[in-house]
C-alpha cells in the first residue's frame, strides 16, 4: 500500500486523483489551508488523512507541520494545487505576483524540501502539475506563467539532484481543463465558460497515475496533455 501526499485535492484534477487513489486502496494525506478546509476534504474523501498548511504562506509551513503528526513514508508527493490572477504587466501589483509565486512555486519547493527525507526512504516520486503556461507565456498571463516556468526549473533541478537517491520527478503540463480554476479564468477573461471544450480532470488524473505507476526501469520527465477536440 502506497502513501501519497496531495495538494489541491478539493476540486478538479486533485480531487480526481485523490478519488482514484482511494478507490484502489492507497493511503492519502491531503494538504488543507486551514482546519475548516481540512474538515471539508475529510468529508469529500472519506478515509484520507489531512495535514494543515497554507500554501499562500510558505514561510510558515515548517512551523505548521511541527505541530502535527507527519507520515513516516511518502511514496508520492503530488503538487496539484494552483492559483491564477490574470492581468497586464502594467497593472499587476506586487501582491498579485507574490500570491501566485508563493502558492505555485515557493510552496511546492518548500513542501518538497520538508518531505524529501520520507521520499528518499521510499524512493518515491514527485509530480508537479504544471500548465501549458509553464512552456509559453501569453498576454495577461505573465505572473502565472512566471510561476509555472519557475516550477519547471524546480522540477528539472530536483530531478538531477535526486536521481542518485532513487527519487523520480515528473512534470505534467495540462492544457485548459474543466475545473473551478478554468471558470475563474473565463470570468477574468470576460468569456462564456463551456466545460465541454476542455479536458476532463479525469483524463489528466489518468496521466498522473500512469506516471507514478510506471515500473522502476522508466521515468516520465515531461508530459504535455492537450484538449482532444
Secondary structure by P-SEA (a helix, b strand, c coil): cbbbbbccccccaaaaaaaaaaaabbbbbbbbccaaaaaaaaaacccbbbbbbbcccccaaaaaaaabbbbccccbbbcccbbbbbbccccccaaaaaaaaaaccaaaaaaaaaaaaaaaaacbbbbbbcccccccccccaaaaaaaaaaaaaaaaaaaaacccccbbbbbbbbcccccaaaaaaaaaacbbbbccccccaaaaaaaaaaaaaccccccccbbbbcccc
